[in-house]
Amino acid sequence: MTETLEYDATGLLCPLPVLRANRKLRELGDGGLLTVRATDPAAEQDFPSYCRQTGHELVSTRREGDVLVFVIRKRGS
């Protein structure tokens, strides 16, 4: 079973959503999934860049009204 966590970063501004998501990812084992909800428009570019730089997989991105929802798979060591 895949370990999953959720983090609500709504209301936080850049760079806090990515920094806090990074902290949450440390709590997951390799291959775990983190779902992040953010309202900062910059998050739309920040999370794909963060994943490219760190090697984590951006599984999906979707919009629910004003909220951006990102699902990130933690890379294996």
N, CA, C and O atoms as CSV, one atom per row, in Angstrom:
chain,resi,resn,atom,element,x,y,z
A,1,MET,N,N,0.846,-1.196,0.000
A,1,MET,CA,C,0.000,0.000,0.000
A,1,MET,C,C,0.886,1.254,0.000
A,1,MET,O,O,1.835,1.358,0.777
A,2,THR,N,N,0.562,2.186,-0.873
A,2,THR,CA,C,1.336,3.414,-0.988
A,2,THR,C,C,1.004,4.357,0.164
A,2,THR,O,O,-0.161,4.627,0.455
A,3,GLU,N,N,2.057,4.849,0.808
A,3,GLU,CA,C,1.891,5.816,1.889
A,3,GLU,C,C,1.463,7.154,1.282
A,3,GLU,O,O,2.019,7.584,0.271
A,4,THR,N,N,0.478,7.808,1.897
A,4,THR,CA,C,0.002,9.092,1.374
A,4,THR,C,C,-0.128,10.116,2.497
A,4,THR,O,O,-0.471,9.782,3.631
A,5,LEU,N,N,0.154,11.365,2.154
A,5,LEU,CA,C,-0.030,12.490,3.061
A,5,LEU,C,C,-0.707,13.602,2.289
A,5,LEU,O,O,-0.638,13.651,1.061
A,6,GLU,N,N,-1.362,14.492,3.012
A,6,GLU,CA,C,-1.946,15.683,2.395
A,6,GLU,C,C,-1.423,16.897,3.130
A,6,GLU,O,O,-1.184,16.856,4.336
A,7,TYR,N,N,-1.247,17.994,2.377
A,7,TYR,CA,C,-0.833,19.247,2.998
A,7,TYR,C,C,-1.659,20.382,2.413
A,7,TYR,O,O,-1.742,20.539,1.194
A,8,ASP,N,N,-2.258,21.160,3.278
A,8,ASP,CA,C,-3.080,22.300,2.854
A,8,ASP,C,C,-2.230,23.568,2.945
A,8,ASP,O,O,-1.975,24.082,4.034
A,9,ALA,N,N,-1.797,24.060,1.788
A,9,ALA,CA,C,-0.978,25.278,1.731
A,9,ALA,C,C,-1.801,26.467,1.247
A,9,ALA,O,O,-1.244,27.485,0.836
A,10,THR,N,N,-3.131,26.339,1.296
A,10,THR,CA,C,-3.967,27.454,0.838
A,10,THR,C,C,-3.719,28.668,1.729
A,10,THR,O,O,-3.602,28.556,2.950
A,11,GLY,N,N,-3.644,29.822,1.087
A,11,GLY,CA,C,-3.407,31.065,1.810
A,11,GLY,C,C,-1.934,31.409,1.983
A,11,GLY,O,O,-1.605,32.538,2.347
A,12,LEU,N,N,-1.044,30.458,1.730
A,12,LEU,CA,C,0.395,30.726,1.845
A,12,LEU,C,C,0.927,31.254,0.523
A,12,LEU,O,O,0.452,30.869,-0.545
A,13,LEU,N,N,1.919,32.139,0.599
A,13,LEU,CA,C,2.520,32.704,-0.605
A,13,LEU,C,C,3.916,32.150,-0.817
A,13,LEU,O,O,4.570,31.689,0.118
A,14,CYS,N,N,4.360,32.203,-2.071
A,14,CYS,CA,C,5.683,31.749,-2.475
A,14,CYS,C,C,6.753,32.344,-1.551
A,14,CYS,O,O,6.703,33.541,-1.265
A,15,PRO,N,N,7.695,31.567,-1.089
A,15,PRO,CA,C,8.008,30.174,-1.430
A,15,PRO,C,C,7.441,29.171,-0.429
A,15,PRO,O,O,7.801,27.995,-0.480
A,16,LEU,N,N,6.559,29.603,0.484
A,16,LEU,CA,C,6.106,28.719,1.560
A,16,LEU,C,C,5.422,27.429,1.104
A,16,LEU,O,O,5.694,26.382,1.692
A,17,PRO,N,N,4.546,27.442,0.086
A,17,PRO,CA,C,3.932,26.157,-0.291
A,17,PRO,C,C,4.960,25.081,-0.644
A,17,PRO,O,O,4.825,23.933,-0.222
A,18,VAL,N,N,5.984,25.449,-1.415
A,18,VAL,CA,C,7.001,24.469,-1.810
A,18,VAL,C,C,7.876,24.078,-0.611
A,18,VAL,O,O,8.198,22.904,-0.433
A,19,LEU,N,N,8.257,25.057,0.204
A,19,LEU,CA,C,9.096,24.744,1.362
A,19,LEU,C,C,8.383,23.809,2.334
A,19,LEU,O,O,8.986,22.865,2.845
A,20,ARG,N,N,7.117,24.067,2.586
A,20,ARG,CA,C,6.367,23.215,3.522
A,20,ARG,C,C,6.100,21.839,2.905
A,20,ARG,O,O,6.116,20.829,3.608
A,21,ALA,N,N,5.856,21.802,1.595
A,21,ALA,CA,C,5.666,20.509,0.921
A,21,ALA,C,C,6.949,19.683,1.004
A,21,ALA,O,O,6.900,18.471,1.213
A,22,ASN,N,N,8.084,20.336,0.841
A,22,ASN,CA,C,9.370,19.650,0.943
A,22,ASN,C,C,9.524,19.010,2.324
A,22,ASN,O,O,9.989,17.876,2.440
A,23,ARG,N,N,9.136,19.736,3.358
A,23,ARG,CA,C,9.210,19.217,4.726
A,23,ARG,C,C,8.292,17.998,4.889
A,23,ARG,O,O,8.671,17.015,5.525
A,24,LYS,N,N,7.091,18.066,4.317
A,24,LYS,CA,C,6.149,16.945,4.410
A,24,LYS,C,C,6.670,15.721,3.656
A,24,LYS,O,O,6.491,14.590,4.108
A,25,LEU,N,N,7.315,15.946,2.508
A,25,LEU,CA,C,7.846,14.820,1.734
A,25,LEU,C,C,8.875,14.034,2.538
A,25,LEU,O,O,8.997,12.822,2.359
A,26,ARG,N,N,9.609,14.697,3.413
A,26,ARG,CA,C,10.605,14.011,4.242
A,26,ARG,C,C,9.963,12.993,5.174
A,26,ARG,O,O,10.623,12.053,5.618
A,27,GLU,N,N,8.675,13.175,5.473
A,27,GLU,CA,C,7.965,12.247,6.356
A,27,GLU,C,C,7.549,10.965,5.627
A,27,GLU,O,O,7.200,9.971,6.265
A,28,LEU,N,N,7.586,10.990,4.293
A,28,LEU,CA,C,7.142,9.855,3.489
A,28,LEU,C,C,8.302,8.931,3.153
A,28,LEU,O,O,9.451,9.360,3.050
A,29,GLY,N,N,7.977,7.650,2.986
A,29,GLY,CA,C,8.957,6.705,2.463
A,29,GLY,C,C,9.055,6.857,0.955
A,29,GLY,O,O,8.215,7.510,0.336
A,30,ASP,N,N,10.082,6.252,0.363
A,30,ASP,CA,C,10.260,6.291,-1.090
A,30,ASP,C,C,8.992,5.809,-1.792
A,30,ASP,O,O,8.421,4.785,-1.418
A,31,GLY,N,N,8.555,6.551,-2.810
A,31,GLY,CA,C,7.365,6.188,-3.574
A,31,GLY,C,C,6.071,6.682,-2.957
A,31,GLY,O,O,5.002,6.501,-3.541
A,32,GLY,N,N,6.145,7.306,-1.781
A,32,GLY,CA,C,4.948,7.835,-1.131
A,32,GLY,C,C,4.372,9.009,-1.907
A,32,GLY,O,O,5.075,9.664,-2.675
A,33,LEU,N,N,3.100,9.264,-1.701
A,33,LEU,CA,C,2.407,10.337,-2.415
A,33,LEU,C,C,2.027,11.467,-1.472
A,33,LEU,O,O,1.517,11.238,-0.376
A,34,LEU,N,N,2.285,12.690,-1.917
A,34,LEU,CA,C,1.886,13.886,-1.179
A,34,LEU,C,C,0.932,14.687,-2.052
A,34,LEU,O,O,1.255,15.018,-3.193
A,35,THR,N,N,-0.238,14.996,-1.517
A,35,THR,CA,C,-1.192,15.856,-2.206
A,35,THR,C,C,-1.120,17.231,-1.548
A,35,THR,O,O,-1.299,17.358,-0.337
A,36,VAL,N,N,-0.859,18.250,-2.347
A,36,VAL,CA,C,-0.733,19.618,-1.849
A,36,VAL,C,C,-1.825,20.474,-2.477
A,36,VAL,O,O,-2.035,20.444,-3.690
A,37,ARG,N,N,-2.511,21.232,-1.641
A,37,ARG,CA,C,-3.522,22.183,-2.107
A,37,ARG,C,C,-2.968,23.583,-1.881
A,37,ARG,O,O,-2.561,23.914,-0.767
A,38,ALA,N,N,-2.948,24.408,-2.922
A,38,ALA,CA,C,-2.366,25.754,-2.828
A,38,ALA,C,C,-3.227,26.753,-3.596
A,38,ALA,O,O,-3.883,26.413,-4.581
A,39,THR,N,N,-3.204,28.000,-3.111
A,39,THR,CA,C,-3.949,29.059,-3.792
A,39,THR,C,C,-3.014,30.108,-4.403
A,39,THR,O,O,-3.473,30.985,-5.135
A,40,ASP,N,N,-1.722,30.031,-4.115
A,40,ASP,CA,C,-0.760,30.985,-4.668
A,40,ASP,C,C,-0.610,30.724,-6.167
A,40,ASP,O,O,-0.219,29.623,-6.555
A,41,PRO,N,N,-0.911,31.712,-7.024
A,41,PRO,CA,C,-0.787,31.491,-8.472
A,41,PRO,C,C,0.612,31.048,-8.890
A,41,PRO,O,O,0.758,30.317,-9.869
A,42,ALA,N,N,1.635,31.476,-8.168
A,42,ALA,CA,C,3.009,31.091,-8.517
A,42,ALA,C,C,3.247,29.595,-8.348
A,42,ALA,O,O,4.177,29.045,-8.939
A,43,ALA,N,N,2.419,28.934,-7.549
A,43,ALA,CA,C,2.596,27.492,-7.326
A,43,ALA,C,C,2.486,26.710,-8.623
A,43,ALA,O,O,3.063,25.630,-8.751
A,44,GLU,N,N,1.754,27.245,-9.578
A,44,GLU,CA,C,1.578,26.554,-10.866
A,44,GLU,C,C,2.916,26.334,-11.573
A,44,GLU,O,O,3.094,25.329,-12.261
A,45,GLN,N,N,3.859,27.269,-11.408
A,45,GLN,CA,C,5.200,27.098,-11.965
A,45,GLN,C,C,6.164,26.510,-10.931
A,45,GLN,O,O,7.078,25.764,-11.282
A,46,ASP,N,N,5.956,26.848,-9.662
A,46,ASP,CA,C,6.899,26.438,-8.618
A,46,ASP,C,C,6.964,24.926,-8.426
A,46,ASP,O,O,8.059,24.376,-8.310
A,47,PHE,N,N,5.830,24.244,-8.390
A,47,PHE,CA,C,5.853,22.807,-8.122
A,47,PHE,C,C,6.469,21.993,-9.261
A,47,PHE,O,O,7.255,21.087,-8.982
A,48,PRO,N,N,6.149,22.272,-10.539
A,48,PRO,CA,C,6.859,21.548,-11.600
A,48,PRO,C,C,8.378,21.791,-11.561
A,48,PRO,O,O,9.158,20.864,-11.775
A,49,SER,N,N,8.791,23.026,-11.291
A,49,SER,CA,C,10.231,23.328,-11.193
A,49,SER,C,C,10.861,22.586,-10.026
A,49,SER,O,O,11.938,22.005,-10.161
A,50,TYR,N,N,10.195,22.607,-8.890
A,50,TYR,CA,C,10.693,21.904,-7.700
A,50,TYR,C,C,10.884,20.415,-7.996
A,50,TYR,O,O,11.906,19.833,-7.635
A,51,CYS,N,N,9.902,19.808,-8.648
A,51,CYS,CA,C,9.997,18.374,-8.950
A,51,CYS,C,C,11.131,18.080,-9.930
A,51,CYS,O,O,11.842,17.088,-9.771
A,52,ARG,N,N,11.308,18.933,-10.939
A,52,ARG,CA,C,12.425,18.731,-11.876
A,52,ARG,C,C,13.760,18.812,-11.148
A,52,ARG,O,O,14.662,18.019,-11.418
A,53,GLN,N,N,13.895,19.757,-10.235
A,53,GLN,CA,C,15.158,19.974,-9.535
A,53,GLN,C,C,15.459,18.885,-8.513
A,53,GLN,O,O,16.627,18.584,-8.268
A,54,THR,N,N,14.432,18.289,-7.909
A,54,THR,CA,C,14.644,17.330,-6.827
A,54,THR,C,C,14.520,15.876,-7.268
A,54,THR,O,O,14.930,14.971,-6.541
A,55,GLY,N,N,13.960,15.647,-8.448
A,55,GLY,CA,C,13.788,14.275,-8.919
A,55,GLY,C,C,12.486,13.622,-8.473
A,55,GLY,O,O,12.230,12.465,-8.807
A,56,HIS,N,N,11.654,14.355,-7.717
A,56,HIS,CA,C,10.342,13.820,-7.364
A,56,HIS,C,C,9.454,13.873,-8.610
A,56,HIS,O,O,9.685,14.681,-9.510
A,57,GLU,N,N,8.439,13.007,-8.654
A,57,GLU,CA,C,7.554,12.950,-9.816
A,57,GLU,C,C,6.285,13.752,-9.549
A,57,GLU,O,O,5.590,13.519,-8.560
A,58,LEU,N,N,5.990,14.694,-10.435
A,58,LEU,CA,C,4.716,15.420,-10.366
A,58,LEU,C,C,3.690,14.540,-11.076
A,58,LEU,O,O,3.616,14.522,-12.304
A,59,VAL,N,N,2.905,13.817,-10.292
A,59,VAL,CA,C,1.968,12.833,-10.830
A,59,VAL,C,C,0.801,13.519,-11.527
A,59,VAL,O,O,0.386,13.114,-12.614
A,60,SER,N,N,0.270,14.575,-10.881
A,60,SER,CA,C,-0.853,15.277,-11.501
A,60,SER,C,C,-0.983,16.689,-10.943
A,60,SER,O,O,-0.534,17.000,-9.840
A,61,THR,N,N,-1.611,17.518,-11.748
A,61,THR,CA,C,-1.938,18.886,-11.365
A,61,THR,C,C,-3.368,19.121,-11.814
A,61,THR,O,O,-3.727,18.814,-12.951
A,62,ARG,N,N,-4.176,19.661,-10.931
A,62,ARG,CA,C,-5.544,20.002,-11.346
A,62,ARG,C,C,-5.986,21.252,-10.592
A,62,ARG,O,O,-5.369,21.661,-9.609
A,63,ARG,N,N,-7.057,21.836,-11.073
A,63,ARG,CA,C,-7.601,23.043,-10.450
A,63,ARG,C,C,-9.008,22.721,-9.951
A,63,ARG,O,O,-9.829,22.145,-10.666
A,64,GLU,N,N,-9.257,23.110,-8.704
A,64,GLU,CA,C,-10.600,22.992,-8.129
A,64,GLU,C,C,-11.017,24.402,-7.735
A,64,GLU,O,O,-10.769,24.833,-6.609
A,65,GLY,N,N,-11.642,25.113,-8.649
A,65,GLY,CA,C,-11.980,26.516,-8.416
A,65,GLY,C,C,-10.689,27.322,-8.334
A,65,GLY,O,O,-9.900,27.329,-9.280
A,66,ASP,N,N,-10.469,28.001,-7.213
A,66,ASP,CA,C,-9.261,28.812,-7.033
A,66,ASP,C,C,-8.099,28.011,-6.457
A,66,ASP,O,O,-7.012,28.555,-6.263
A,67,VAL,N,N,-8.312,26.734,-6.185
A,67,VAL,CA,C,-7.292,25.907,-5.532
A,67,VAL,C,C,-6.588,25.023,-6.555
A,67,VAL,O,O,-7.228,24.333,-7.349
A,68,LEU,N,N,-5.262,25.059,-6.520
A,68,LEU,CA,C,-4.444,24.162,-7.331
A,68,LEU,C,C,-4.129,22.933,-6.487
A,68,LEU,O,O,-3.771,23.051,-5.315
A,69,VAL,N,N,-4.262,21.758,-7.088
A,69,VAL,CA,C,-4.004,20.511,-6.369
A,69,VAL,C,C,-2.885,19.766,-7.100
A,69,VAL,O,O,-2.999,19.440,-8.281
A,70,PHE,N,N,-1.805,19.508,-6.364
A,70,PHE,CA,C,-0.641,18.822,-6.923
A,70,PHE,C,C,-0.477,17.487,-6.205
A,70,PHE,O,O,-0.597,17.413,-4.982
A,71,VAL,N,N,-0.202,16.435,-6.969
A,71,VAL,CA,C,0.128,15.140,-6.380
A,71,VAL,C,C,1.568,14.836,-6.765
A,71,VAL,O,O,1.919,14.794,-7.944
A,72,ILE,N,N,2.399,14.623,-5.737
A,72,ILE,CA,C,3.839,14.419,-5.931
A,72,ILE,C,C,4.223,13.057,-5.368
A,72,ILE,O,O,3.860,12.713,-4.243
A,73,ARG,N,N,4.976,12.270,-6.178
A,73,ARG,CA,C,5.495,10.988,-5.713
A,73,ARG,C,C,6.963,11.185,-5.296
A,73,ARG,O,O,7.785,11.666,-6.077
A,74,LYS,N,N,7.266,10.808,-4.067
A,74,LYS,CA,C,8.631,10.949,-3.562
A,74,LYS,C,C,9.557,9.986,-4.297
A,74,LYS,O,O,9.264,8.800,-4.444
A,75,ARG,N,N,10.673,10.528,-4.751
A,75,ARG,CA,C,11.616,9.699,-5.502
A,75,ARG,C,C,12.265,8.680,-4.578
A,75,ARG,O,O,12.376,8.883,-3.369
A,76,GLY,N,N,12.687,7.588,-5.180
A,76,GLY,CA,C,13.411,6.567,-4.430
A,76,GLY,C,C,14.846,7.015,-4.208
A,76,GLY,O,O,15.367,7.852,-4.945
A,77,SER,N,N,15.487,6.446,-3.177
A,77,SER,CA,C,16.858,6.874,-2.883
A,77,SER,C,C,17.870,6.201,-3.792
A,77,SER,O,O,19.069,6.453,-3.674
